[in-house]
């Protein structure tokens, strides 16, 4: 029997692992500003990354934030990357 709750699967931009969205850190672009969005309350174009240092480092090294979100404000990207590194 179904409980009516749909499982929401997302993919990590650091390692390409798929899992439920609660297993990831969400980064959202909304009105030209980047947010680390743990509650998913901010709507907009988003990407997900695993909650571990290696995936976050891969995300930064491969410049996935700029590519996945189609965002070119590199100063703001660097700020969010620094905040991500503090989370792990």
Backbone as ProteinMPNN parsed JSONL, in Angstrom:
{"seq_chain_A": "XXXXXXXXXXXXXXXXXXXXXXXXXXXXXXXXXXXXXXXXXXXXXXXXXXXXXXXXXXXXXXXXXXXXXXXXXXXXXXXXXXXXXXXX", "coords_chain_A": {"N_chain_A": [[0.824, -1.194, 0.0], [0.454, 2.209, -0.758], [1.639, 5.126, 0.9], [1.056, 7.595, 0.12], [2.975, 9.522, 0.178], [5.428, 10.876, -1.803], [8.609, 9.823, -2.813], [11.436, 11.847, -3.046], [13.976, 12.046, -5.187], [17.311, 13.079, -5.583], [20.38, 14.269, -7.16], [23.8, 14.306, -6.336], [26.021, 16.953, -7.017], [28.681, 16.757, -6.674], [29.593, 14.057, -6.57], [27.821, 12.528, -8.03], [26.093, 10.707, -6.86], [22.881, 9.329, -6.17], [20.13, 10.074, -4.07], [17.726, 10.48, -1.38], [16.408, 13.772, -0.929], [16.846, 14.837, 1.621], [19.319, 13.96, 2.401], [21.206, 15.646, 1.414], [22.936, 18.84, 0.972], [21.353, 21.754, 0.04], [21.664, 24.157, -2.492], [20.564, 27.216, -3.581], [19.565, 29.387, -6.2], [18.129, 32.464, -6.269], [16.484, 35.198, -7.474], [18.925, 36.344, -8.406], [20.708, 35.896, -6.306], [22.686, 33.752, -4.272], [21.888, 31.068, -2.066], [22.481, 29.009, 0.756], [20.426, 26.459, 1.433], [18.943, 24.919, 3.666], [16.352, 24.234, 4.549], [14.754, 24.087, 2.358], [12.898, 26.04, 1.769], [13.264, 28.29, 0.265], [12.58, 29.144, -2.981], [13.626, 28.409, -6.331], [16.193, 28.046, -8.859], [18.115, 25.191, -8.263], [20.789, 23.213, -6.77], [22.26, 20.164, -5.54], [24.387, 18.807, -2.994], [26.392, 16.309, -1.446], [26.694, 15.82, 2.124], [29.462, 15.901, 2.819], [33.018, 16.46, 3.055], [34.638, 15.773, 0.814], [32.911, 15.664, -1.425], [32.011, 18.321, -1.474], [34.434, 19.625, -1.972], [34.955, 18.581, -4.542], [32.79, 19.706, -5.929], [33.483, 22.414, -5.806], [36.027, 22.41, -7.059], [35.416, 21.548, -9.665], [33.858, 23.584, -10.514], [31.042, 23.539, -10.363], [28.869, 24.953, -9.321], [28.597, 27.358, -10.765], [28.124, 26.274, -13.318], [25.866, 24.475, -13.078], [23.866, 26.13, -12.048], [23.852, 28.164, -13.818], [25.112, 30.657, -13.334], [27.02, 33.542, -12.928], [28.306, 35.212, -11.085], [31.102, 35.35, -9.648], [32.305, 36.178, -7.261], [30.276, 35.962, -5.349], [29.812, 33.229, -5.578], [32.239, 32.24, -4.552], [31.98, 33.066, -1.888], [29.799, 31.488, -1.009], [30.944, 28.972, -1.393], [32.969, 29.039, 0.551], [31.394, 29.135, 2.854], [30.16, 26.622, 2.657], [32.361, 24.911, 3.048], [32.818, 25.392, 5.733], [30.709, 24.057, 6.878], [31.281, 21.371, 6.981]], "CA_chain_A": [[0.0, 0.0, 0.0], [1.179, 3.466, -0.778], [1.282, 6.051, 1.969], [0.716, 8.875, -0.48], [4.141, 10.398, 0.179], [6.307, 10.586, -2.92], [10.024, 9.948, -2.504], [12.055, 12.823, -3.928], [15.361, 11.645, -5.398], [18.169, 14.11, -6.158], [21.73, 13.816, -7.482], [24.891, 15.145, -5.847], [26.842, 17.548, -8.066], [30.089, 16.461, -6.391], [29.953, 12.662, -6.834], [26.763, 11.954, -8.87], [25.284, 9.742, -6.121], [21.491, 9.714, -6.027], [19.56, 9.765, -2.756], [16.632, 11.344, -0.961], [16.941, 15.134, -0.815], [17.247, 15.13, 3.003], [20.717, 13.548, 2.568], [22.06, 16.612, 0.734], [22.879, 20.283, 1.217], [20.744, 22.389, -1.134], [22.113, 25.51, -2.811], [19.509, 27.765, -4.435], [19.706, 30.703, -6.812], [16.827, 33.127, -6.278], [16.602, 36.64, -7.747], [20.311, 36.746, -8.573], [21.477, 35.705, -5.081], [22.844, 32.355, -3.875], [21.571, 30.733, -0.678], [22.524, 27.642, 1.252], [18.996, 26.376, 1.677], [18.716, 23.636, 4.341], [14.941, 23.933, 4.788], [14.099, 24.051, 1.04], [11.802, 27.004, 1.73], [13.553, 29.279, -0.769], [12.361, 28.551, -4.291], [14.496, 28.884, -7.391], [17.061, 27.032, -9.469], [18.895, 24.624, -7.16], [21.621, 22.029, -6.922], [22.444, 19.428, -4.288], [25.708, 18.23, -2.774], [26.456, 15.475, -0.237], [27.154, 16.504, 3.337], [30.824, 15.502, 3.192], [34.041, 17.386, 2.57], [35.142, 15.407, -0.509], [31.943, 16.098, -2.446], [32.034, 19.783, -1.526], [35.679, 19.989, -2.666], [34.754, 18.277, -5.968], [31.862, 20.715, -6.424], [34.248, 23.656, -5.962], [37.099, 22.19, -8.036], [34.852, 21.409, -11.006], [33.064, 24.795, -10.768], [29.698, 23.055, -10.639], [27.832, 25.93, -8.954], [28.41, 28.25, -11.923], [27.567, 25.528, -14.442], [24.53, 23.927, -12.812], [22.9, 27.197, -11.795], [24.008, 29.175, -14.876], [25.317, 31.859, -12.522], [28.373, 33.995, -13.228], [28.839, 36.122, -10.075], [32.102, 34.489, -9.029], [32.544, 36.598, -5.867], [29.223, 35.359, -4.534], [30.071, 31.784, -5.578], [33.331, 31.997, -3.606], [31.431, 33.239, -0.542], [28.999, 30.293, -0.705], [31.882, 27.847, -1.281], [33.623, 29.147, 1.867], [30.382, 28.738, 3.854], [30.0, 25.168, 2.547], [33.52, 24.26, 3.67], [32.673, 25.505, 7.18], [29.651, 23.151, 7.336], [31.772, 19.985, 7.138]], "C_chain_A": [[0.861, 1.248, 0.0], [0.693, 4.357, 0.352], [0.897, 7.42, 1.42], [1.882, 9.842, -0.512], [5.101, 9.962, -0.926], [7.758, 10.8, -2.501], [10.665, 10.89, -3.524], [13.546, 12.503, -4.016], [16.112, 12.782, -6.083], [19.565, 13.544, -6.391], [22.758, 14.819, -6.98], [25.707, 15.666, -7.022], [28.333, 17.306, -7.836], [30.499, 15.061, -6.795], [28.945, 11.918, -7.712], [25.962, 10.854, -8.184], [23.848, 10.245, -6.065], [20.973, 9.257, -4.67], [18.378, 10.692, -2.507], [17.183, 12.74, -0.675], [17.352, 15.517, 0.603], [18.72, 14.785, 3.265], [21.709, 14.565, 2.01], [21.951, 18.013, 1.332], [22.341, 20.895, -0.08], [21.275, 23.809, -1.273], [21.144, 26.05, -3.859], [19.883, 29.15, -4.943], [18.314, 31.311, -6.915], [17.059, 34.619, -6.444], [18.048, 37.12, -7.779], [21.171, 36.611, -7.333], [21.514, 34.222, -4.74], [22.54, 32.18, -2.399], [21.913, 29.278, -0.419], [21.164, 27.455, 1.9], [18.635, 25.061, 2.383], [17.242, 23.26, 4.51], [14.146, 23.796, 3.492], [12.929, 25.024, 0.939], [12.016, 28.09, 0.684], [13.409, 28.58, -2.118], [13.309, 29.16, -5.307], [15.289, 27.734, -7.972], [18.013, 26.52, -8.397], [19.803, 23.494, -7.61], [21.825, 21.417, -5.548], [23.854, 18.882, -4.224], [25.661, 17.43, -1.474], [27.015, 16.28, 0.926], [28.52, 15.987, 3.763], [31.842, 16.372, 2.469], [34.497, 17.059, 1.152], [34.195, 15.855, -1.619], [31.927, 17.613, -2.586], [33.294, 20.265, -2.243], [35.576, 19.711, -4.158], [33.847, 19.317, -6.621], [32.606, 22.017, -6.723], [35.286, 23.514, -7.081], [36.568, 22.168, -9.472], [33.943, 22.576, -11.392], [31.614, 24.462, -11.111], [28.603, 24.064, -10.275], [27.542, 26.842, -10.148], [27.727, 27.517, -13.068], [26.136, 25.087, -14.214], [23.477, 25.02, -12.65], [22.927, 28.29, -12.861], [24.153, 30.563, -14.259], [26.768, 32.284, -12.649], [28.952, 34.993, -12.223], [29.846, 35.345, -9.222], [32.454, 34.9, -7.604], [31.52, 35.956, -4.942], [29.381, 33.833, -4.46], [31.169, 31.449, -4.58], [32.86, 32.13, -2.162], [30.651, 31.989, -0.123], [29.912, 29.073, -0.556], [32.582, 27.853, 0.072], [32.648, 28.729, 2.97], [30.171, 27.228, 3.843], [31.135, 24.426, 3.238], [33.45, 24.331, 5.192], [31.645, 24.517, 7.745], [30.157, 21.739, 7.583], [33.057, 19.922, 7.929]], "O_chain_A": [[1.88, 1.315, 0.688], [-0.483, 4.353, 0.717], [0.465, 8.298, 2.167], [1.797, 10.883, -1.163], [5.53, 8.809, -0.967], [8.098, 11.824, -1.909], [10.456, 10.741, -4.728], [14.284, 12.667, -3.045], [15.619, 13.376, -7.042], [19.899, 12.473, -5.885], [22.611, 16.026, -7.172], [26.049, 14.903, -7.926], [29.154, 17.613, -8.701], [31.602, 14.859, -7.301], [29.2, 10.777, -8.098], [25.221, 10.133, -8.852], [23.614, 11.446, -5.927], [21.335, 8.185, -4.184], [18.072, 11.569, -3.315], [18.32, 12.868, -0.22], [18.143, 16.445, 0.772], [19.303, 15.261, 4.239], [22.92, 14.371, 2.119], [21.024, 18.328, 2.078], [22.827, 20.583, -1.167], [21.329, 24.565, -0.303], [20.927, 25.423, -4.896], [20.44, 29.97, -4.215], [17.429, 30.753, -7.564], [17.758, 35.234, -5.638], [18.364, 38.181, -7.241], [22.272, 37.16, -7.299], [20.517, 33.515, -4.891], [22.886, 33.029, -1.578], [21.67, 28.414, -1.261], [20.792, 28.199, 2.807], [18.07, 24.17, 1.748], [16.921, 22.076, 4.605], [12.973, 23.424, 3.531], [12.052, 24.84, 0.095], [11.06, 28.74, 0.26], [14.039, 27.552, -2.364], [13.742, 30.301, -5.154], [15.074, 26.577, -7.611], [18.648, 27.31, -7.699], [19.617, 22.902, -8.673], [21.595, 22.061, -4.525], [24.45, 18.536, -5.244], [24.983, 17.815, -0.522], [27.71, 17.279, 0.741], [28.724, 15.669, 4.935], [31.561, 16.941, 1.415], [34.724, 17.972, 0.359], [34.641, 16.371, -2.644], [31.838, 18.133, -3.699], [33.235, 21.206, -3.034], [36.052, 20.509, -4.966], [34.109, 19.756, -7.74], [32.387, 22.644, -7.759], [35.407, 24.387, -7.94], [37.198, 22.707, -10.382], [33.331, 22.566, -12.46], [31.036, 25.035, -12.034], [27.521, 24.033, -10.861], [26.384, 27.07, -10.497], [26.845, 28.075, -13.721], [25.278, 25.302, -15.071], [22.331, 24.851, -13.067], [22.13, 29.227, -12.818], [23.434, 31.502, -14.601], [27.664, 31.455, -12.491], [30.005, 35.573, -12.49], [29.485, 34.756, -8.203], [32.864, 34.054, -6.809], [31.869, 35.462, -3.87], [29.121, 33.223, -3.423], [31.048, 30.476, -3.836], [33.305, 31.373, -1.3], [30.824, 31.49, 0.99], [29.681, 28.231, 0.312], [32.77, 26.799, 0.678], [33.038, 28.044, 3.916], [30.021, 26.616, 4.9], [30.906, 23.435, 3.931], [33.958, 23.443, 5.877], [31.689, 24.174, 8.927], [29.527, 20.981, 8.321], [33.595, 18.836, 8.147]]}, "name": "protein", "num_of_chains": 1, "seq": "XXXXXXXXXXXXXXXXXXXXXXXXXXXXXXXXXXXXXXXXXXXXXXXXXXXXXXXXXXXXXXXXXXXXXXXXXXXXXXXXXXXXXXXX"}
